Amino acid sequence: MTQSTRQEILDAHEELEKLCNRLPGTRRAKMTILAALPPKPQPTMADVEWDDDKHYLAEAENPGWGKVIMLERSACPGFIRIALAKENEPTWQAVKENTLTPTGKRYALTEVQDNE
């Protein structure tokens, strides 16, 4: 059996949704088909328009680096600059946006006053 691509899985879910919206009484059939389909993949940053308010300092999962923090769109189209904190690895990196899956977690910078 061949492995379905991410796009094929997304297309199958979308077409099933369209079909069920057109045909009344398809809830049971839809549930049976969904049970056989691979789960719908989470959206990647390639599926989302970059928004500084939502994505600056937001966490994402990357297959190679694990959890990373997104910083900005790279000057190179299709890439996002990230920060990571892995020992003996570069701190800054630019990765393809389709390899970043947002986790929903965000970070904030705060100023700390030293009392010395």
N, CA, C and O atoms as CSV, one atom per row, in Angstrom:
chain,resi,resn,atom,element,x,y,z
A,1,MET,N,N,0.845,-1.175,0.000
A,1,MET,CA,C,0.000,0.000,0.000
A,1,MET,C,C,0.892,1.240,0.000
A,1,MET,O,O,1.865,1.312,0.750
A,2,THR,N,N,0.558,2.203,-0.835
A,2,THR,CA,C,1.374,3.416,-0.904
A,2,THR,C,C,0.994,4.381,0.203
A,2,THR,O,O,-0.140,4.387,0.682
A,3,GLN,N,N,1.947,5.182,0.595
A,3,GLN,CA,C,1.733,6.193,1.627
A,3,GLN,C,C,1.134,7.440,0.973
A,3,GLN,O,O,1.693,7.963,0.009
A,4,SER,N,N,0.017,7.909,1.486
A,4,SER,CA,C,-0.601,9.126,0.955
A,4,SER,C,C,0.221,10.337,1.362
A,4,SER,O,O,0.788,10.390,2.453
A,5,THR,N,N,0.273,11.310,0.457
A,5,THR,CA,C,0.979,12.538,0.781
A,5,THR,C,C,0.104,13.404,1.681
A,5,THR,O,O,-1.102,13.185,1.790
A,6,ARG,N,N,0.715,14.367,2.311
A,6,ARG,CA,C,-0.027,15.316,3.158
A,6,ARG,C,C,-1.136,15.975,2.357
A,6,ARG,O,O,-2.267,16.097,2.828
A,7,GLN,N,N,-0.799,16.408,1.124
A,7,GLN,CA,C,-1.786,17.103,0.298
A,7,GLN,C,C,-2.932,16.178,-0.103
A,7,GLN,O,O,-4.084,16.610,-0.134
A,8,GLU,N,N,-2.642,14.925,-0.408
A,8,GLU,CA,C,-3.695,13.971,-0.762
A,8,GLU,C,C,-4.657,13.748,0.407
A,8,GLU,O,O,-5.868,13.645,0.211
A,9,ILE,N,N,-4.114,13.676,1.614
A,9,ILE,CA,C,-4.959,13.502,2.801
A,9,ILE,C,C,-5.837,14.733,3.008
A,9,ILE,O,O,-7.032,14.608,3.276
A,10,LEU,N,N,-5.245,15.925,2.885
A,10,LEU,CA,C,-6.023,17.165,3.022
A,10,LEU,C,C,-7.122,17.224,1.955
A,10,LEU,O,O,-8.260,17.585,2.253
A,11,ASP,N,N,-6.777,16.870,0.718
A,11,ASP,CA,C,-7.762,16.879,-0.377
A,11,ASP,C,C,-8.902,15.904,-0.104
A,11,ASP,O,O,-10.064,16.228,-0.345
A,12,ALA,N,N,-8.578,14.706,0.399
A,12,ALA,CA,C,-9.610,13.703,0.684
A,12,ALA,C,C,-10.573,14.210,1.751
A,12,ALA,O,O,-11.786,14.044,1.617
A,13,HIS,N,N,-10.053,14.822,2.801
A,13,HIS,CA,C,-10.914,15.374,3.857
A,13,HIS,C,C,-11.793,16.498,3.304
A,13,HIS,O,O,-12.978,16.584,3.627
A,14,GLU,N,N,-11.212,17.347,2.481
A,14,GLU,CA,C,-11.974,18.469,1.908
A,14,GLU,C,C,-13.087,17.963,0.987
A,14,GLU,O,O,-14.215,18.449,1.053
A,15,GLU,N,N,-12.774,16.995,0.135
A,15,GLU,CA,C,-13.780,16.462,-0.796
A,15,GLU,C,C,-14.891,15.736,-0.057
A,15,GLU,O,O,-16.056,15.833,-0.442
A,16,LEU,N,N,-14.546,15.008,1.002
A,16,LEU,CA,C,-15.567,14.338,1.814
A,16,LEU,C,C,-16.502,15.365,2.435
A,16,LEU,O,O,-17.719,15.178,2.456
A,17,GLU,N,N,-15.930,16.444,2.937
A,17,GLU,CA,C,-16.746,17.507,3.545
A,17,GLU,C,C,-17.697,18.118,2.520
A,17,GLU,O,O,-18.874,18.335,2.810
A,18,LYS,N,N,-17.183,18.396,1.316
A,18,LYS,CA,C,-18.026,18.952,0.243
A,18,LYS,C,C,-19.159,18.004,-0.114
A,18,LYS,O,O,-20.308,18.422,-0.258
A,19,LEU,N,N,-18.830,16.724,-0.256
A,19,LEU,CA,C,-19.824,15.723,-0.626
A,19,LEU,C,C,-20.914,15.611,0.434
A,19,LEU,O,O,-22.100,15.572,0.104
A,20,CYS,N,N,-20.525,15.562,1.692
A,20,CYS,CA,C,-21.496,15.430,2.776
A,20,CYS,C,C,-22.356,16.679,2.932
A,20,CYS,O,O,-23.506,16.587,3.360
A,21,ASN,N,N,-21.812,17.849,2.588
A,21,ASN,CA,C,-22.604,19.077,2.646
A,21,ASN,C,C,-23.687,19.090,1.561
A,21,ASN,O,O,-24.726,19.731,1.722
A,22,ARG,N,N,-23.440,18.383,0.464
A,22,ARG,CA,C,-24.407,18.340,-0.640
A,22,ARG,C,C,-25.472,17.262,-0.474
A,22,ARG,O,O,-26.574,17.387,-1.008
A,23,LEU,N,N,-25.148,16.217,0.258
A,23,LEU,CA,C,-26.068,15.085,0.380
A,23,LEU,C,C,-26.609,14.990,1.795
A,23,LEU,O,O,-25.841,14.830,2.744
A,24,PRO,N,N,-27.921,15.087,1.947
A,24,PRO,CA,C,-28.494,14.966,3.292
A,24,PRO,C,C,-28.392,13.517,3.792
A,24,PRO,O,O,-28.367,12.577,2.998
A,25,GLY,N,N,-28.334,13.356,5.103
A,25,GLY,CA,C,-28.325,12.019,5.700
A,25,GLY,C,C,-27.025,11.251,5.504
A,25,GLY,O,O,-27.045,10.022,5.436
A,26,THR,N,N,-25.912,11.936,5.414
A,26,THR,CA,C,-24.640,11.243,5.172
A,26,THR,C,C,-23.756,11.177,6.416
A,26,THR,O,O,-22.593,10.785,6.320
A,27,ARG,N,N,-24.277,11.546,7.561
A,27,ARG,CA,C,-23.477,11.596,8.784
A,27,ARG,C,C,-22.833,10.242,9.104
A,27,ARG,O,O,-21.644,10.173,9.415
A,28,ARG,N,N,-23.632,9.160,9.024
A,28,ARG,CA,C,-23.097,7.831,9.358
A,28,ARG,C,C,-22.029,7.398,8.360
A,28,ARG,O,O,-20.990,6.858,8.742
A,29,ALA,N,N,-22.296,7.640,7.081
A,29,ALA,CA,C,-21.314,7.290,6.050
A,29,ALA,C,C,-20.041,8.107,6.249
A,29,ALA,O,O,-18.935,7.587,6.103
A,30,LYS,N,N,-20.200,9.385,6.582
A,30,LYS,CA,C,-19.036,10.247,6.803
A,30,LYS,C,C,-18.178,9.705,7.940
A,30,LYS,O,O,-16.953,9.663,7.824
A,31,MET,N,N,-18.808,9.291,9.038
A,31,MET,CA,C,-18.068,8.773,10.185
A,31,MET,C,C,-17.303,7.496,9.809
A,31,MET,O,O,-16.175,7.298,10.259
A,32,THR,N,N,-17.908,6.634,8.991
A,32,THR,CA,C,-17.245,5.399,8.544
A,32,THR,C,C,-16.035,5.722,7.680
A,32,THR,O,O,-14.972,5.122,7.838
A,33,ILE,N,N,-16.202,6.672,6.767
A,33,ILE,CA,C,-15.103,7.060,5.877
A,33,ILE,C,C,-13.987,7.735,6.671
A,33,ILE,O,O,-12.810,7.453,6.445
A,34,LEU,N,N,-14.344,8.617,7.593
A,34,LEU,CA,C,-13.328,9.300,8.413
A,34,LEU,C,C,-12.515,8.304,9.241
A,34,LEU,O,O,-11.321,8.509,9.461
A,35,ALA,N,N,-13.162,7.224,9.700
A,35,ALA,CA,C,-12.453,6.211,10.482
A,35,ALA,C,C,-11.382,5.513,9.642
A,35,ALA,O,O,-10.376,5.049,10.178
A,36,ALA,N,N,-11.598,5.440,8.335
A,36,ALA,CA,C,-10.641,4.771,7.449
A,36,ALA,C,C,-9.562,5.723,6.927
A,36,ALA,O,O,-8.480,5.286,6.535
A,37,LEU,N,N,-9.859,7.012,6.924
A,37,LEU,CA,C,-8.891,7.991,6.433
A,37,LEU,C,C,-7.817,8.266,7.489
A,37,LEU,O,O,-8.091,8.189,8.687
A,38,PRO,N,N,-6.603,8.584,7.050
A,38,PRO,CA,C,-5.612,9.068,8.023
A,38,PRO,C,C,-6.121,10.384,8.618
A,38,PRO,O,O,-6.878,11.100,7.963
A,39,PRO,N,N,-5.717,10.709,9.842
A,39,PRO,CA,C,-6.175,11.965,10.442
A,39,PRO,C,C,-5.754,13.168,9.597
A,39,PRO,O,O,-4.721,13.153,8.927
A,40,LYS,N,N,-6.573,14.192,9.651
A,40,LYS,CA,C,-6.279,15.420,8.904
A,40,LYS,C,C,-5.032,16.060,9.507
A,40,LYS,O,O,-4.990,16.319,10.710
A,41,PRO,N,N,-4.007,16.321,8.677
A,41,PRO,CA,C,-2.778,16.925,9.205
A,41,PRO,C,C,-3.027,18.327,9.752
A,41,PRO,O,O,-3.884,19.066,9.266
A,42,GLN,N,N,-2.256,18.667,10.774
A,42,GLN,CA,C,-2.329,20.019,11.324
A,42,GLN,C,C,-1.801,20.999,10.278
A,42,GLN,O,O,-0.902,20.649,9.513
A,43,PRO,N,N,-2.337,22.209,10.229
A,43,PRO,CA,C,-1.824,23.194,9.268
A,43,PRO,C,C,-0.382,23.579,9.595
A,43,PRO,O,O,0.010,23.648,10.760
A,44,THR,N,N,0.386,23.825,8.555
A,44,THR,CA,C,1.754,24.316,8.739
A,44,THR,C,C,1.742,25.816,8.464
A,44,THR,O,O,0.718,26.373,8.071
A,45,MET,N,N,2.861,26.452,8.668
A,45,MET,CA,C,2.950,27.884,8.415
A,45,MET,C,C,2.830,28.195,6.919
A,45,MET,O,O,2.606,29.350,6.555
A,46,ALA,N,N,2.971,27.200,6.051
A,46,ALA,CA,C,2.754,27.414,4.621
A,46,ALA,C,C,1.264,27.598,4.333
A,46,ALA,O,O,0.896,28.169,3.307
A,47,ASP,N,N,0.403,27.112,5.241
A,47,ASP,CA,C,-1.048,27.214,5.078
A,47,ASP,C,C,-1.613,28.474,5.718
A,47,ASP,O,O,-2.796,28.777,5.566
A,48,VAL,N,N,-0.768,29.204,6.432
A,48,VAL,CA,C,-1.216,30.350,7.225
A,48,VAL,C,C,-0.478,31.603,6.774
A,48,VAL,O,O,0.714,31.549,6.470
A,49,GLU,N,N,-1.170,32.712,6.731
A,49,GLU,CA,C,-0.506,33.984,6.421
A,49,GLU,C,C,0.195,34.489,7.676
A,49,GLU,O,O,-0.404,34.558,8.749
A,50,TRP,N,N,1.468,34.841,7.529
A,50,TRP,CA,C,2.242,35.345,8.674
A,50,TRP,C,C,1.592,36.601,9.230
A,50,TRP,O,O,1.236,37.512,8.483
A,51,ASP,N,N,1.442,36.642,10.539
A,51,ASP,CA,C,0.902,37.803,11.242
A,51,ASP,C,C,1.811,38.042,12.451
A,51,ASP,O,O,1.881,37.206,13.351
A,52,ASP,N,N,2.500,39.176,12.468
A,52,ASP,CA,C,3.434,39.467,13.562
A,52,ASP,C,C,2.765,39.338,14.928
A,52,ASP,O,O,3.371,38.826,15.869
A,53,ASP,N,N,1.521,39.797,15.042
A,53,ASP,CA,C,0.835,39.744,16.332
A,53,ASP,C,C,0.592,38.315,16.798
A,53,ASP,O,O,0.585,38.058,18.002
A,54,LYS,N,N,0.392,37.382,15.876
A,54,LYS,CA,C,0.102,35.987,16.236
A,54,LYS,C,C,1.344,35.103,16.247
A,54,LYS,O,O,1.444,34.186,17.062
A,55,HIS,N,N,2.283,35.368,15.356
A,55,HIS,CA,C,3.362,34.408,15.135
A,55,HIS,C,C,4.725,34.798,15.691
A,55,HIS,O,O,5.569,33.926,15.899
A,56,TYR,N,N,4.964,36.087,15.938
A,56,TYR,CA,C,6.237,36.499,16.526
A,56,TYR,C,C,6.333,35.908,17.930
A,56,TYR,O,O,5.448,36.128,18.757
A,57,LEU,N,N,7.384,35.173,18.199
A,57,LEU,CA,C,7.628,34.487,19.465
A,57,LEU,C,C,6.608,33.372,19.758
A,57,LEU,O,O,6.386,33.020,20.917
A,58,ALA,N,N,6.001,32.829,18.716
A,58,ALA,CA,C,5.102,31.690,18.890
A,58,ALA,C,C,5.890,30.401,18.704
A,58,ALA,O,O,6.847,30.349,17.932
A,59,GLU,N,N,5.480,29.374,19.412
A,59,GLU,CA,C,6.156,28.082,19.339
A,59,GLU,C,C,5.628,27.287,18.151
A,59,GLU,O,O,4.450,27.377,17.802
A,60,ALA,N,N,6.510,26.514,17.538
A,60,ALA,CA,C,6.126,25.615,16.449
A,60,ALA,C,C,6.928,24.333,16.577
A,60,ALA,O,O,7.985,24.300,17.208
A,61,GLU,N,N,6.408,23.288,15.972
A,61,GLU,CA,C,7.093,21.989,15.952
A,61,GLU,C,C,7.725,21.819,14.579
A,61,GLU,O,O,7.084,22.043,13.552
A,62,ASN,N,N,8.994,21.418,14.577
A,62,ASN,CA,C,9.730,21.165,13.338
A,62,ASN,C,C,10.279,19.739,13.401
A,62,ASN,O,O,10.827,19.343,14.430
A,63,PRO,N,N,10.144,18.953,12.318
A,63,PRO,CA,C,10.585,17.556,12.384
A,63,PRO,C,C,12.070,17.377,12.710
A,63,PRO,O,O,12.446,16.386,13.335
A,64,GLY,N,N,12.909,18.312,12.299
A,64,GLY,CA,C,14.343,18.179,12.555
A,64,GLY,C,C,14.815,18.797,13.849
A,64,GLY,O,O,15.700,18.256,14.511
A,65,TRP,N,N,14.230,19.931,14.219
A,65,TRP,CA,C,14.694,20.686,15.374
A,65,TRP,C,C,13.829,20.502,16.613
A,65,TRP,O,O,14.241,20.892,17.705
A,66,GLY,N,N,12.656,19.923,16.476
A,66,GLY,CA,C,11.737,19.798,17.608
A,66,GLY,C,C,10.987,21.101,17.817
A,66,GLY,O,O,10.589,21.752,16.850
A,67,LYS,N,N,10.789,21.487,19.071
A,67,LYS,CA,C,10.067,22.726,19.370
A,67,LYS,C,C,11.007,23.912,19.171
A,67,LYS,O,O,12.130,23.940,19.674
A,68,VAL,N,N,10.503,24.892,18.416
A,68,VAL,CA,C,11.285,26.088,18.102
A,68,VAL,C,C,10.415,27.312,18.347
A,68,VAL,O,O,9.204,27.199,18.533
A,69,ILE,N,N,11.042,28.474,18.345
A,69,ILE,CA,C,10.308,29.734,18.495
A,69,ILE,C,C,10.447,30.510,17.192
A,69,ILE,O,O,11.557,30.773,16.728
A,70,MET,N,N,9.306,30.873,16.606
A,70,MET,CA,C,9.318,31.620,15.349
A,70,MET,C,C,9.592,33.090,15.630
A,70,MET,O,O,9.052,33.671,16.571
A,71,LEU,N,N,10.453,33.687,14.786
A,71,LEU,CA,C,10.835,35.083,14.974
A,71,LEU,C,C,10.269,36.004,13.900
A,71,LEU,O,O,9.672,37.034,14.210
A,72,GLU,N,N,10.457,35.633,12.647
A,72,GLU,CA,C,10.013,36.500,11.552
A,72,GLU,C,C,10.069,35.735,10.243
A,72,GLU,O,O,10.683,34.673,10.139
A,73,ARG,N,N,9.405,36.313,9.242
A,73,ARG,CA,C,9.557,35.791,7.886
A,73,ARG,C,C,10.965,36.110,7.438
A,73,ARG,O,O,11.477,37.199,7.700
A,74,SER,N,N,11.582,35.178,6.774
A,74,SER,CA,C,12.930,35.386,6.260
A,74,SER,C,C,12.867,36.256,5.015
A,74,SER,O,O,11.820,36.357,4.375
A,75,ALA,N,N,13.977,36.878,4.673
A,75,ALA,CA,C,14.052,37.633,3.422
A,75,ALA,C,C,13.953,36.686,2.229
A,75,ALA,O,O,13.603,37.103,1.125
A,76,CYS,N,N,14.262,35.419,2.454
A,76,CYS,CA,C,14.157,34.399,1.412
A,76,CYS,C,C,12.716,33.858,1.415
A,76,CYS,O,O,12.292,33.284,2.418
A,77,PRO,N,N,11.952,34.026,0.322
A,77,PRO,CA,C,10.550,33.601,0.291
A,77,PRO,C,C,10.379,32.119,0.648
A,77,PRO,O,O,11.156,31.265,0.221
A,78,GLY,N,N,9.342,31.842,1.443
A,78,GLY,CA,C,9.042,30.471,1.836
A,78,GLY,C,C,9.786,29.989,3.072
A,78,GLY,O,O,9.684,28.820,3.445
A,79,PHE,N,N,10.534,30.888,3.709
A,79,PHE,CA,C,11.300,30.523,4.898
A,79,PHE,C,C,10.913,31.418,6.072
A,79,PHE,O,O,10.496,32.562,5.888
A,80,ILE,N,N,11.058,30.881,7.273
A,80,ILE,CA,C,10.804,31.616,8.508
A,80,ILE,C,C,12.032,31.464,9.395
A,80,ILE,O,O,12.590,30.375,9.533
A,81,ARG,N,N,12.440,32.574,9.992
A,81,ARG,CA,C,13.578,32.546,10.909
A,81,ARG,C,C,13.082,32.060,12.269
A,81,ARG,O,O,12.037,32.491,12.756
A,82,ILE,N,N,13.848,31.162,12.864
A,82,ILE,CA,C,13.468,30.581,14.153
A,82,ILE,C,C,14.628,30.684,15.134
A,82,ILE,O,O,15.777,30.891,14.741
A,83,ALA,N,N,14.314,30.538,16.394
A,83,ALA,CA,C,15.317,30.425,17.456
A,83,ALA,C,C,15.127,29.064,18.091
A,83,ALA,O,O,14.004,28.580,18.233
A,84,LEU,N,N,16.241,28.448,18.473
A,84,LEU,CA,C,16.159,27.175,19.163
A,84,LEU,C,C,17.193,27.128,20.267
A,84,LEU,O,O,18.161,27.888,20.263
A,85,ALA,N,N,16.982,26.245,21.193
A,85,ALA,CA,C,17.881,26.169,22.343
A,85,ALA,C,C,18.371,24.739,22.519
A,85,ALA,O,O,18.168,24.128,23.569
A,86,LYS,N,N,19.016,24.210,21.485
A,86,LYS,CA,C,19.592,22.872,21.593
A,86,LYS,C,C,21.091,23.011,21.793
A,86,LYS,O,O,21.743,23.818,21.131
A,87,GLU,N,N,21.628,22.224,22.704
A,87,GLU,CA,C,23.051,22.279,22.993
A,87,GLU,C,C,23.867,21.923,21.751
A,87,GLU,O,O,23.547,20.977,21.032
A,88,ASN,N,N,24.915,22.689,21.515
A,88,ASN,CA,C,25.831,22.469,20.391
A,88,ASN,C,C,25.178,22.625,19.023
A,88,ASN,O,O,25.668,22.057,18.047
A,89,GLU,N,N,24.119,23.356,18.929
A,89,GLU,CA,C,23.448,23.621,17.650
A,89,GLU,C,C,23.369,25.131,17.450
A,89,GLU,O,O,23.460,25.887,18.417
A,90,PRO,N,N,23.200,25.577,16.203
A,90,PRO,CA,C,23.043,27.016,15.974
A,90,PRO,C,C,21.818,27.548,16.726
A,90,PRO,O,O,20.812,26.853,16.870
A,91,THR,N,N,21.921,28.760,17.189
A,91,THR,CA,C,20.802,29.362,17.909
A,91,THR,C,C,19.742,29.899,16.961
A,91,THR,O,O,18.551,29.842,17.267
A,92,TRP,N,N,20.163,30.424,15.808
A,92,TRP,CA,C,19.244,31.002,14.828
A,92,TRP,C,C,19.276,30.153,13.575
A,92,TRP,O,O,20.314,29.594,13.221
A,93,GLN,N,N,18.161,30.057,12.917
A,93,GLN,CA,C,18.064,29.226,11.728
A,93,GLN,C,C,16.911,29.726,10.870
A,93,GLN,O,O,15.958,30.302,11.396
A,94,ALA,N,N,16.980,29.522,9.586
A,94,ALA,CA,C,15.841,29.783,8.702
A,94,ALA,C,C,15.399,28.432,8.163
A,94,ALA,O,O,16.208,27.676,7.623
A,95,VAL,N,N,14.111,28.129,8.310
A,95,VAL,CA,C,13.589,26.839,7.849
A,95,VAL,C,C,12.392,27.068,6.934
A,95,VAL,O,O,11.760,28.124,6.975
A,96,LYS,N,N,12.089,26.076,6.113
A,96,LYS,CA,C,10.944,26.176,5.215
A,96,LYS,C,C,9.660,26.263,6.030
A,96,LYS,O,O,9.480,25.538,7.009
A,97,GLU,N,N,8.774,27.159,5.614
A,97,GLU,CA,C,7.537,27.376,6.365
A,97,GLU,C,C,6.654,26.133,6.408
A,97,GLU,O,O,5.870,25.977,7.344
A,98,ASN,N,N,6.760,25.236,5.410
A,98,ASN,CA,C,5.917,24.046,5.423
A,98,ASN,C,C,6.424,22.984,6.393
A,98,ASN,O,O,5.811,21.924,6.523
A,99,THR,N,N,7.548,23.260,7.083
A,99,THR,CA,C,8.058,22.328,8.095
A,99,THR,C,C,7.727,22.784,9.511
A,99,THR,O,O,8.136,22.145,10.480
A,100,LEU,N,N,6.990,23.882,9.637
A,100,LEU,CA,C,6.641,24.425,10.954
A,100,LEU,C,C,5.153,24.261,11.223
A,100,LEU,O,O,4.318,24.799,10.495
A,101,THR,N,N,4.828,23.517,12.268
A,101,THR,CA,C,3.446,23.337,12.690
A,101,THR,C,C,3.249,24.098,13.999
A,101,THR,O,O,3.817,23.715,15.022
A,102,PRO,N,N,2.448,25.179,13.985
A,102,PRO,CA,C,2.242,25.953,15.218
A,102,PRO,C,C,1.639,25.086,16.326
A,102,PRO,O,O,0.776,24.247,16.068
A,103,THR,N,N,2.099,25.297,17.555
A,103,THR,CA,C,1.587,24.535,18.701
A,103,THR,C,C,0.492,25.290,19.452
A,103,THR,O,O,-0.230,24.701,20.257
A,104,GLY,N,N,0.367,26.590,19.190
A,104,GLY,CA,C,-0.610,27.403,19.923
A,104,GLY,C,C,-0.007,28.105,21.126
A,104,GLY,O,O,-0.661,28.947,21.742
A,105,LYS,N,N,1.223,27.774,21.467
A,105,LYS,CA,C,1.884,28.411,22.612
A,105,LYS,C,C,2.636,29.645,22.125
A,105,LYS,O,O,3.226,29.640,21.045
A,106,ARG,N,N,2.605,30.706,22.939
A,106,ARG,CA,C,3.324,31.943,22.612
A,106,ARG,C,C,4.166,32.360,23.794
A,106,ARG,O,O,3.872,32.012,24.938
A,107,TYR,N,N,5.218,33.110,23.510
A,107,TYR,CA,C,6.124,33.615,24.535
A,107,TYR,C,C,6.108,35.136,24.489
A,107,TYR,O,O,5.701,35.728,23.490
A,108,ALA,N,N,6.550,35.764,25.571
A,108,ALA,CA,C,6.618,37.223,25.629
A,108,ALA,C,C,7.940,37.617,26.261
A,108,ALA,O,O,8.416,36.982,27.203
A,109,LEU,N,N,8.517,38.673,25.725
A,109,LEU,CA,C,9.730,39.224,26.323
A,109,LEU,C,C,9.322,40.183,27.429
A,109,LEU,O,O,8.386,40.968,27.279
A,110,THR,N,N,10.036,40.106,28.535
A,110,THR,CA,C,9.782,41.060,29.616
A,110,THR,C,C,11.103,41.670,30.056
A,110,THR,O,O,12.156,41.037,29.974
A,111,GLU,N,N,11.033,42.879,30.512
A,111,GLU,CA,C,12.224,43.560,31.016
A,111,GLU,C,C,12.381,43.242,32.486
A,111,GLU,O,O,11.416,43.276,33.250
A,112,VAL,N,N,13.608,42.933,32.875
A,112,VAL,CA,C,13.908,42.603,34.278
A,112,VAL,C,C,14.895,43.643,34.788
A,112,VAL,O,O,15.920,43.895,34.153
A,113,GLN,N,N,14.592,44.241,35.922
A,113,GLN,CA,C,15.480,45.217,36.545
A,113,GLN,C,C,16.419,44.516,37.500
A,113,GLN,O,O,15.977,43.818,38.413
A,114,ASP,N,N,17.719,44.698,37.294
A,114,ASP,CA,C,18.695,44.178,38.243
A,114,ASP,C,C,18.832,45.196,39.383
A,114,ASP,O,O,18.979,46.391,39.132
A,115,ASN,N,N,18.785,44.733,40.611
A,115,ASN,CA,C,18.909,45.613,41.781
A,115,ASN,C,C,20.314,45.534,42.355
A,115,ASN,O,O,20.505,45.095,43.489
A,116,GLU,N,N,21.290,45.957,41.574
A,116,GLU,CA,C,22.665,45.921,42.044
A,116,GLU,C,C,23.157,47.284,42.398
A,116,GLU,O,O,24.305,47.437,42.815
